[in-house]
């Protein structure tokens, strides 16, 4: 299945909205690594941390 690369989901707003509604589960983002190796893994972790700053 191919996905449209132009679709943008504002995860920070989505996570904030769900948090405000009382959701207490685990959420994740659909993604791939833009860079290879350890650098790519660290970039993914940084992206998750950035989106978690809505509190």
PyMOL Python script that loads the backbone (N, CA, C, O; Angstrom):
from pymol import cmd

cmd.read_pdbstr("""\
ATOM      1  N   UNK A   1       0.846  -1.166   0.000  1.00  0.00           N
ATOM      2  CA  UNK A   1       0.000   0.000   0.000  1.00  0.00           C
ATOM      3  C   UNK A   1       0.894   1.232   0.000  1.00  0.00           C
ATOM      4  O   UNK A   1       1.852   1.304   0.769  1.00  0.00           O
ATOM      5  N   UNK A   2       0.594   2.183  -0.840  1.00  0.00           N
ATOM      6  CA  UNK A   2       1.338   3.438  -0.877  1.00  0.00           C
ATOM      7  C   UNK A   2       0.540   4.535  -0.194  1.00  0.00           C
ATOM      8  O   UNK A   2      -0.685   4.591  -0.301  1.00  0.00           O
ATOM      9  N   UNK A   3       1.247   5.400   0.505  1.00  0.00           N
ATOM     10  CA  UNK A   3       0.624   6.523   1.182  1.00  0.00           C
ATOM     11  C   UNK A   3       0.996   7.807   0.460  1.00  0.00           C
ATOM     12  O   UNK A   3       2.075   7.909  -0.124  1.00  0.00           O
ATOM     13  N   UNK A   4       0.115   8.768   0.501  1.00  0.00           N
ATOM     14  CA  UNK A   4       0.355  10.062  -0.114  1.00  0.00           C
ATOM     15  C   UNK A   4       1.400  10.815   0.720  1.00  0.00           C
ATOM     16  O   UNK A   4       1.167  11.049   1.905  1.00  0.00           O
ATOM     17  N   UNK A   5       2.533  11.197   0.144  1.00  0.00           N
ATOM     18  CA  UNK A   5       3.581  11.860   0.929  1.00  0.00           C
ATOM     19  C   UNK A   5       3.267  13.305   1.289  1.00  0.00           C
ATOM     20  O   UNK A   5       4.035  13.932   2.019  1.00  0.00           O
ATOM     21  N   UNK A   6       2.167  13.845   0.800  1.00  0.00           N
ATOM     22  CA  UNK A   6       1.855  15.251   1.087  1.00  0.00           C
ATOM     23  C   UNK A   6       0.917  15.425   2.277  1.00  0.00           C
ATOM     24  O   UNK A   6       0.607  16.555   2.656  1.00  0.00           O
ATOM     25  N   UNK A   7       0.468  14.343   2.861  1.00  0.00           N
ATOM     26  CA  UNK A   7      -0.422  14.438   4.021  1.00  0.00           C
ATOM     27  C   UNK A   7       0.409  14.799   5.251  1.00  0.00           C
ATOM     28  O   UNK A   7       1.447  14.190   5.510  1.00  0.00           O
ATOM     29  N   UNK A   8      -0.055  15.787   6.000  1.00  0.00           N
ATOM     30  CA  UNK A   8       0.645  16.231   7.199  1.00  0.00           C
ATOM     31  C   UNK A   8      -0.283  16.064   8.387  1.00  0.00           C
ATOM     32  O   UNK A   8      -1.412  16.554   8.374  1.00  0.00           O
ATOM     33  N   UNK A   9       0.183  15.384   9.399  1.00  0.00           N
ATOM     34  CA  UNK A   9      -0.563  15.243  10.647  1.00  0.00           C
ATOM     35  C   UNK A   9       0.186  16.038  11.706  1.00  0.00           C
ATOM     36  O   UNK A   9       1.369  15.799  11.947  1.00  0.00           O
ATOM     37  N   UNK A  10      -0.497  16.976  12.333  1.00  0.00           N
ATOM     38  CA  UNK A  10       0.107  17.741  13.414  1.00  0.00           C
ATOM     39  C   UNK A  10      -0.025  16.901  14.688  1.00  0.00           C
ATOM     40  O   UNK A  10      -0.996  17.019  15.435  1.00  0.00           O
ATOM     41  N   UNK A  11       0.973  16.057  14.907  1.00  0.00           N
ATOM     42  CA  UNK A  11       0.905  15.120  16.030  1.00  0.00           C
ATOM     43  C   UNK A  11       0.847  15.831  17.367  1.00  0.00           C
ATOM     44  O   UNK A  11       0.149  15.374  18.272  1.00  0.00           O
ATOM     45  N   UNK A  12       1.559  16.935  17.517  1.00  0.00           N
ATOM     46  CA  UNK A  12       1.539  17.636  18.796  1.00  0.00           C
ATOM     47  C   UNK A  12       0.120  18.068  19.144  1.00  0.00           C
ATOM     48  O   UNK A  12      -0.312  17.896  20.284  1.00  0.00           O
ATOM     49  N   UNK A  13      -0.610  18.626  18.184  1.00  0.00           N
ATOM     50  CA  UNK A  13      -2.003  19.035  18.434  1.00  0.00           C
ATOM     51  C   UNK A  13      -2.896  17.827  18.665  1.00  0.00           C
ATOM     52  O   UNK A  13      -3.787  17.865  19.514  1.00  0.00           O
ATOM     53  N   UNK A  14      -2.665  16.762  17.920  1.00  0.00           N
ATOM     54  CA  UNK A  14      -3.449  15.541  18.097  1.00  0.00           C
ATOM     55  C   UNK A  14      -3.230  14.965  19.493  1.00  0.00           C
ATOM     56  O   UNK A  14      -4.192  14.621  20.181  1.00  0.00           O
ATOM     57  N   UNK A  15      -1.971  14.859  19.914  1.00  0.00           N
ATOM     58  CA  UNK A  15      -1.666  14.324  21.243  1.00  0.00           C
ATOM     59  C   UNK A  15      -2.241  15.208  22.339  1.00  0.00           C
ATOM     60  O   UNK A  15      -2.756  14.704  23.337  1.00  0.00           O
ATOM     61  N   UNK A  16      -2.157  16.528  22.161  1.00  0.00           N
ATOM     62  CA  UNK A  16      -2.709  17.464  23.144  1.00  0.00           C
ATOM     63  C   UNK A  16      -4.218  17.283  23.265  1.00  0.00           C
ATOM     64  O   UNK A  16      -4.754  17.222  24.372  1.00  0.00           O
ATOM     65  N   UNK A  17      -4.898  17.199  22.130  1.00  0.00           N
ATOM     66  CA  UNK A  17      -6.352  17.029  22.126  1.00  0.00           C
ATOM     67  C   UNK A  17      -6.753  15.738  22.845  1.00  0.00           C
ATOM     68  O   UNK A  17      -7.648  15.744  23.690  1.00  0.00           O
ATOM     69  N   UNK A  18      -6.096  14.649  22.508  1.00  0.00           N
ATOM     70  CA  UNK A  18      -6.437  13.369  23.135  1.00  0.00           C
ATOM     71  C   UNK A  18      -6.132  13.386  24.635  1.00  0.00           C
ATOM     72  O   UNK A  18      -6.876  12.812  25.430  1.00  0.00           O
ATOM     73  N   UNK A  19      -5.047  14.038  25.014  1.00  0.00           N
ATOM     74  CA  UNK A  19      -4.699  14.160  26.437  1.00  0.00           C
ATOM     75  C   UNK A  19      -5.778  14.949  27.179  1.00  0.00           C
ATOM     76  O   UNK A  19      -6.185  14.572  28.278  1.00  0.00           O
ATOM     77  N   UNK A  20      -6.240  16.051  26.569  1.00  0.00           N
ATOM     78  CA  UNK A  20      -7.278  16.879  27.186  1.00  0.00           C
ATOM     79  C   UNK A  20      -8.599  16.119  27.320  1.00  0.00           C
ATOM     80  O   UNK A  20      -9.394  16.396  28.218  1.00  0.00           O
ATOM     81  N   UNK A  21      -8.824  15.164  26.425  1.00  0.00           N
ATOM     82  CA  UNK A  21     -10.041  14.347  26.488  1.00  0.00           C
ATOM     83  C   UNK A  21      -9.916  13.210  27.504  1.00  0.00           C
ATOM     84  O   UNK A  21     -10.877  12.479  27.744  1.00  0.00           O
ATOM     85  N   UNK A  22      -8.729  13.062  28.100  1.00  0.00           N
ATOM     86  CA  UNK A  22      -8.547  12.061  29.140  1.00  0.00           C
ATOM     87  C   UNK A  22      -7.907  10.758  28.683  1.00  0.00           C
ATOM     88  O   UNK A  22      -7.829   9.807  29.460  1.00  0.00           O
ATOM     89  N   UNK A  23      -7.449  10.697  27.441  1.00  0.00           N
ATOM     90  CA  UNK A  23      -6.824   9.473  26.941  1.00  0.00           C
ATOM     91  C   UNK A  23      -5.531   9.217  27.698  1.00  0.00           C
ATOM     92  O   UNK A  23      -4.695  10.111  27.826  1.00  0.00           O
ATOM     93  N   UNK A  24      -5.364   7.997  28.201  1.00  0.00           N
ATOM     94  CA  UNK A  24      -4.191   7.651  29.007  1.00  0.00           C
ATOM     95  C   UNK A  24      -3.359   6.538  28.383  1.00  0.00           C
ATOM     96  O   UNK A  24      -2.437   6.028  29.020  1.00  0.00           O
ATOM     97  N   UNK A  25      -3.666   6.157  27.160  1.00  0.00           N
ATOM     98  CA  UNK A  25      -2.953   5.059  26.512  1.00  0.00           C
ATOM     99  C   UNK A  25      -1.649   5.495  25.862  1.00  0.00           C
ATOM    100  O   UNK A  25      -1.211   6.636  26.009  1.00  0.00           O
ATOM    101  N   UNK A  26      -1.057   4.587  25.163  1.00  0.00           N
ATOM    102  CA  UNK A  26       0.187   4.832  24.445  1.00  0.00           C
ATOM    103  C   UNK A  26      -0.143   5.247  23.013  1.00  0.00           C
ATOM    104  O   UNK A  26      -1.008   4.653  22.371  1.00  0.00           O
ATOM    105  N   UNK A  27       0.550   6.267  22.521  1.00  0.00           N
ATOM    106  CA  UNK A  27       0.371   6.722  21.143  1.00  0.00           C
ATOM    107  C   UNK A  27       1.727   6.746  20.461  1.00  0.00           C
ATOM    108  O   UNK A  27       2.760   6.906  21.111  1.00  0.00           O
ATOM    109  N   UNK A  28       1.715   6.590  19.170  1.00  0.00           N
ATOM    110  CA  UNK A  28       2.949   6.652  18.411  1.00  0.00           C
ATOM    111  C   UNK A  28       2.709   7.353  17.092  1.00  0.00           C
ATOM    112  O   UNK A  28       1.570   7.610  16.702  1.00  0.00           O
ATOM    113  N   UNK A  29       3.804   7.658  16.413  1.00  0.00           N
ATOM    114  CA  UNK A  29       3.722   8.320  15.113  1.00  0.00           C
ATOM    115  C   UNK A  29       4.187   7.342  14.046  1.00  0.00           C
ATOM    116  O   UNK A  29       5.105   6.552  14.267  1.00  0.00           O
ATOM    117  N   UNK A  30       3.550   7.405  12.902  1.00  0.00           N
ATOM    118  CA  UNK A  30       3.987   6.601  11.771  1.00  0.00           C
ATOM    119  C   UNK A  30       5.172   7.326  11.148  1.00  0.00           C
ATOM    120  O   UNK A  30       5.074   8.506  10.810  1.00  0.00           O
ATOM    121  N   UNK A  31       6.271   6.633  10.998  1.00  0.00           N
ATOM    122  CA  UNK A  31       7.468   7.302  10.508  1.00  0.00           C
ATOM    123  C   UNK A  31       8.458   6.301   9.928  1.00  0.00           C
ATOM    124  O   UNK A  31       8.316   5.088  10.084  1.00  0.00           O
ATOM    125  N   UNK A  32       9.421   6.825   9.281  1.00  0.00           N
ATOM    126  CA  UNK A  32      10.587   6.081   8.836  1.00  0.00           C
ATOM    127  C   UNK A  32      11.803   6.898   9.230  1.00  0.00           C
ATOM    128  O   UNK A  32      11.686   8.084   9.539  1.00  0.00           O
ATOM    129  N   UNK A  33      12.950   6.279   9.221  1.00  0.00           N
ATOM    130  CA  UNK A  33      14.164   7.015   9.558  1.00  0.00           C
ATOM    131  C   UNK A  33      14.683   7.733   8.316  1.00  0.00           C
ATOM    132  O   UNK A  33      14.890   7.117   7.270  1.00  0.00           O
ATOM    133  N   UNK A  34      14.889   9.037   8.444  1.00  0.00           N
ATOM    134  CA  UNK A  34      15.412   9.819   7.325  1.00  0.00           C
ATOM    135  C   UNK A  34      16.914   9.617   7.169  1.00  0.00           C
ATOM    136  O   UNK A  34      17.469   9.829   6.091  1.00  0.00           O
ATOM    137  N   UNK A  35      17.563   9.207   8.249  1.00  0.00           N
ATOM    138  CA  UNK A  35      19.012   8.978   8.246  1.00  0.00           C
ATOM    139  C   UNK A  35      19.276   7.554   8.717  1.00  0.00           C
ATOM    140  O   UNK A  35      18.465   6.966   9.433  1.00  0.00           O
ATOM    141  N   UNK A  36      20.374   7.027   8.324  1.00  0.00           N
ATOM    142  CA  UNK A  36      20.713   5.666   8.716  1.00  0.00           C
ATOM    143  C   UNK A  36      21.472   5.596  10.035  1.00  0.00           C
ATOM    144  O   UNK A  36      21.941   6.609  10.555  1.00  0.00           O
ATOM    145  N   UNK A  37      21.582   4.391  10.561  1.00  0.00           N
ATOM    146  CA  UNK A  37      22.407   4.127  11.731  1.00  0.00           C
ATOM    147  C   UNK A  37      21.930   4.799  12.998  1.00  0.00           C
ATOM    148  O   UNK A  37      20.759   5.146  13.155  1.00  0.00           O
ATOM    149  N   UNK A  38      22.899   4.971  13.909  1.00  0.00           N
ATOM    150  CA  UNK A  38      22.609   5.558  15.216  1.00  0.00           C
ATOM    151  C   UNK A  38      22.077   6.987  15.077  1.00  0.00           C
ATOM    152  O   UNK A  38      21.183   7.395  15.819  1.00  0.00           O
ATOM    153  N   UNK A  39      22.628   7.745  14.125  1.00  0.00           N
ATOM    154  CA  UNK A  39      22.180   9.121  13.907  1.00  0.00           C
ATOM    155  C   UNK A  39      20.687   9.168  13.574  1.00  0.00           C
ATOM    156  O   UNK A  39      19.966  10.038  14.061  1.00  0.00           O
ATOM    157  N   UNK A  40      20.232   8.238  12.750  1.00  0.00           N
ATOM    158  CA  UNK A  40      18.824   8.175  12.401  1.00  0.00           C
ATOM    159  C   UNK A  40      17.945   7.807  13.585  1.00  0.00           C
ATOM    160  O   UNK A  40      16.868   8.374  13.769  1.00  0.00           O
ATOM    161  N   UNK A  41      18.410   6.851  14.389  1.00  0.00           N
ATOM    162  CA  UNK A  41      17.646   6.443  15.575  1.00  0.00           C
ATOM    163  C   UNK A  41      17.538   7.599  16.572  1.00  0.00           C
ATOM    164  O   UNK A  41      16.479   7.820  17.159  1.00  0.00           O
ATOM    165  N   UNK A  42      18.633   8.332  16.760  1.00  0.00           N
ATOM    166  CA  UNK A  42      18.607   9.473  17.680  1.00  0.00           C
ATOM    167  C   UNK A  42      17.693  10.585  17.158  1.00  0.00           C
ATOM    168  O   UNK A  42      17.049  11.278  17.946  1.00  0.00           O
ATOM    169  N   UNK A  43      17.635  10.756  15.843  1.00  0.00           N
ATOM    170  CA  UNK A  43      16.734  11.755  15.263  1.00  0.00           C
ATOM    171  C   UNK A  43      15.274  11.384  15.512  1.00  0.00           C
ATOM    172  O   UNK A  43      14.450  12.262  15.767  1.00  0.00           O
ATOM    173  N   UNK A  44      14.948  10.103  15.440  1.00  0.00           N
ATOM    174  CA  UNK A  44      13.571   9.649  15.714  1.00  0.00           C
ATOM    175  C   UNK A  44      13.214   9.922  17.175  1.00  0.00           C
ATOM    176  O   UNK A  44      12.126  10.413  17.473  1.00  0.00           O
ATOM    177  N   UNK A  45      14.138   9.602  18.082  1.00  0.00           N
ATOM    178  CA  UNK A  45      13.900   9.853  19.509  1.00  0.00           C
ATOM    179  C   UNK A  45      13.700  11.347  19.750  1.00  0.00           C
ATOM    180  O   UNK A  45      12.815  11.738  20.510  1.00  0.00           O
ATOM    181  N   UNK A  46      14.511  12.177  19.112  1.00  0.00           N
ATOM    182  CA  UNK A  46      14.375  13.631  19.258  1.00  0.00           C
ATOM    183  C   UNK A  46      13.021  14.112  18.741  1.00  0.00           C
ATOM    184  O   UNK A  46      12.406  14.997  19.338  1.00  0.00           O
ATOM    185  N   UNK A  47      12.554  13.532  17.636  1.00  0.00           N
ATOM    186  CA  UNK A  47      11.250  13.912  17.083  1.00  0.00           C
ATOM    187  C   UNK A  47      10.128  13.554  18.054  1.00  0.00           C
ATOM    188  O   UNK A  47       9.203  14.343  18.248  1.00  0.00           O
ATOM    189  N   UNK A  48      10.200  12.374  18.663  1.00  0.00           N
ATOM    190  CA  UNK A  48       9.184  11.989  19.647  1.00  0.00           C
ATOM    191  C   UNK A  48       9.207  12.933  20.843  1.00  0.00           C
ATOM    192  O   UNK A  48       8.155  13.349  21.330  1.00  0.00           O
ATOM    193  N   UNK A  49      10.388  13.267  21.309  1.00  0.00           N
ATOM    194  CA  UNK A  49      10.491  14.181  22.455  1.00  0.00           C
ATOM    195  C   UNK A  49       9.912  15.553  22.116  1.00  0.00           C
ATOM    196  O   UNK A  49       9.247  16.168  22.950  1.00  0.00           O
ATOM    197  N   UNK A  50      10.156  16.029  20.910  1.00  0.00           N
ATOM    198  CA  UNK A  50       9.630  17.330  20.485  1.00  0.00           C
ATOM    199  C   UNK A  50       8.102  17.321  20.471  1.00  0.00           C
ATOM    200  O   UNK A  50       7.477  18.285  20.912  1.00  0.00           O
ATOM    201  N   UNK A  51       7.509  16.265  19.980  1.00  0.00           N
ATOM    202  CA  UNK A  51       6.043  16.195  19.891  1.00  0.00           C
ATOM    203  C   UNK A  51       5.404  16.001  21.263  1.00  0.00           C
ATOM    204  O   UNK A  51       4.200  16.199  21.424  1.00  0.00           O
ATOM    205  N   UNK A  52       6.204  15.617  22.243  1.00  0.00           N
ATOM    206  CA  UNK A  52       5.689  15.378  23.594  1.00  0.00           C
ATOM    207  C   UNK A  52       5.740  16.627  24.463  1.00  0.00           C
ATOM    208  O   UNK A  52       5.535  16.544  25.674  1.00  0.00           O
ATOM    209  N   UNK A  53       6.012  17.791  23.859  1.00  0.00           N
ATOM    210  CA  UNK A  53       6.141  19.019  24.645  1.00  0.00           C
ATOM    211  C   UNK A  53       4.834  19.797  24.773  1.00  0.00           C
ATOM    212  O   UNK A  53       4.854  20.977  25.123  1.00  0.00           O
ATOM    213  N   UNK A  54       3.714  19.165  24.498  1.00  0.00           N
ATOM    214  CA  UNK A  54       2.432  19.877  24.545  1.00  0.00           C
ATOM    215  C   UNK A  54       1.940  20.103  25.962  1.00  0.00           C
ATOM    216  O   UNK A  54       1.048  20.927  26.167  1.00  0.00           O
ATOM    217  N   UNK A  55       2.481  19.410  26.938  1.00  0.00           N
ATOM    218  CA  UNK A  55       2.007  19.560  28.328  1.00  0.00           C
ATOM    219  C   UNK A  55       2.410  20.867  28.942  1.00  0.00           C
ATOM    220  O   UNK A  55       2.085  21.133  30.099  1.00  0.00           O
TER     221      UNK A  55
END
""", "prot")
cmd.dss("prot")
cmd.show_as("cartoon", "prot")
cmd.util.cbc("prot")
cmd.orient("prot")
